[in-house]
Amino acid sequence: MIVLDTSVLVWLTTSQENLSAKALKLIKEERREKEIYVSSISLWEIALLVRKKRLAFNLEFDEWFSKVRQLSFLKFIDVDVDIAVNSVNLEWSNNDPADRIIIASAKFLGAQLVTSDKRILEYEQVQSVW
């Protein structure tokens, strides 16, 4: 079971060459098991980046989002009360709310987190892979 960080979700759906070999191999393995999770905060983060014109797709965001939601191997995890509170209680100096919620989601599921983010990779309270 794995959770994808926001950038990993974008790269998986648009430019897989940006993924590390290790990350891509793990994603392919978990894809067969249909054990790939994405926090709903990642979709919020992507929508915000598109709105601010810091991220662009070859198609409209709504169309990209619709295609992502149809991927049968992805499961979306909502930001519920437990995840929200646990994200605040992380012993971590990073104050990025999306990063904190993604980590809290991985911890809640007991899943590995696939990320290229060095700050997350250095956080020892969750097993992360790149």
C-alpha positions in Angstrom: 0.0 0.0 0.0 1.3 3.4 -1.0 0.3 7.0 -0.9 1.4 9.3 -3.8 2.6 12.8 -3.1 1.1 15.6 -5.2 4.0 15.9 -7.6 4.2 12.1 -8.0 0.5 12.0 -9.0 1.1 14.8 -11.6 4.1 13.0 -13.1 2.4 9.6 -13.1 -0.4 11.0 -15.2 1.6 13.4 -17.4 5.3 12.7 -17.6 6.4 9.4 -16.0 10.0 10.1 -17.0 10.2 12.4 -14.0 9.6 9.5 -11.7 12.6 7.7 -10.2 13.1 4.1 -11.3 12.4 2.9 -7.8 9.2 4.9 -7.5 7.9 3.8 -10.9 8.6 0.1 -10.0 6.8 0.4 -6.7 3.8 2.1 -8.4 3.6 -0.6 -11.0 3.7 -3.3 -8.3 1.0 -1.6 -6.2 -1.1 -0.8 -9.3 -1.6 -4.5 -9.8 -2.9 -4.8 -6.2 -5.0 -1.6 -6.6 -3.4 -0.3 -3.4 -2.4 3.3 -4.5 -3.9 6.1 -2.5 -4.0 9.9 -3.1 -5.0 12.4 -0.5 -7.8 14.7 -1.5 -5.5 17.6 -0.5 -3.3 16.7 -3.5 -6.2 17.5 -5.8 -6.8 20.8 -4.0 -3.1 21.6 -4.2 -3.1 20.8 -8.0 -6.2 22.9 -8.6 -4.6 25.8 -6.8 -1.4 25.5 -8.8 -3.3 25.5 -12.0 -5.4 28.5 -11.0 -2.3 30.4 -10.1 -0.8 29.3 -13.5 2.1 27.6 -11.8 1.1 24.3 -13.3 -0.4 23.6 -16.7 -1.7 20.4 -18.4 -2.2 19.7 -22.1 -5.9 19.7 -21.4 -8.2 21.6 -19.1 -7.9 20.8 -15.4 -11.5 19.5 -15.2 -10.8 17.0 -18.0 -7.5 15.9 -16.4 -9.3 15.5 -13.1 -12.1 13.5 -14.6 -9.5 11.1 -16.2 -7.6 10.8 -13.0 -10.8 9.9 -11.1 -11.5 7.1 -13.6 -8.2 5.4 -13.0 -9.3 2.2 -11.3 -6.1 1.6 -9.5 -6.2 4.9 -7.6 -8.2 5.3 -4.3 -8.8 8.8 -2.9 -8.6 9.3 0.8 -10.6 12.2 2.3 -9.2 14.6 4.8 -11.2 13.5 7.8 -11.1 14.8 11.4 -8.5 12.3 12.5 -6.1 13.1 9.6 -6.6 16.8 10.0 -5.9 16.7 13.8 -3.0 14.3 13.3 -1.4 16.6 10.7 -1.3 19.4 13.2 0.3 17.1 15.9 3.2 15.9 13.7 6.6 16.5 15.3 7.9 18.3 12.2 9.1 21.8 11.5 7.5 21.9 8.0 4.4 24.1 8.2 3.1 23.3 4.7 -0.5 22.1 5.4 -0.7 19.9 2.2 2.6 18.1 3.1 1.4 17.6 6.7 -1.9 16.2 5.6 -0.3 13.9 3.0 2.0 12.5 5.7 -0.8 12.2 8.2 -2.8 10.2 5.5 0.1 7.8 5.0 0.5 7.3 8.7 -3.2 6.7 9.1 -3.1 4.0 6.4 0.2 2.6 7.6 1.4 3.1 4.0 4.7 4.1 2.3 4.7 7.6 0.9 6.1 8.0 -2.6 7.7 11.5 -2.9 10.6 13.4 -4.3 10.3 16.1 -1.7 13.5 16.1 0.3 11.9 17.5 3.4 9.4 14.6 3.5 12.1 12.1 2.7 14.0 13.3 5.7 11.0 13.0 8.0 11.6 9.8 9.9 8.0 9.2 11.2 6.8 7.9 7.9 8.4 5.5 5.5 9.0 7.4 2.3 10.3 6.2 -1.1 11.9 7.9 -4.0 
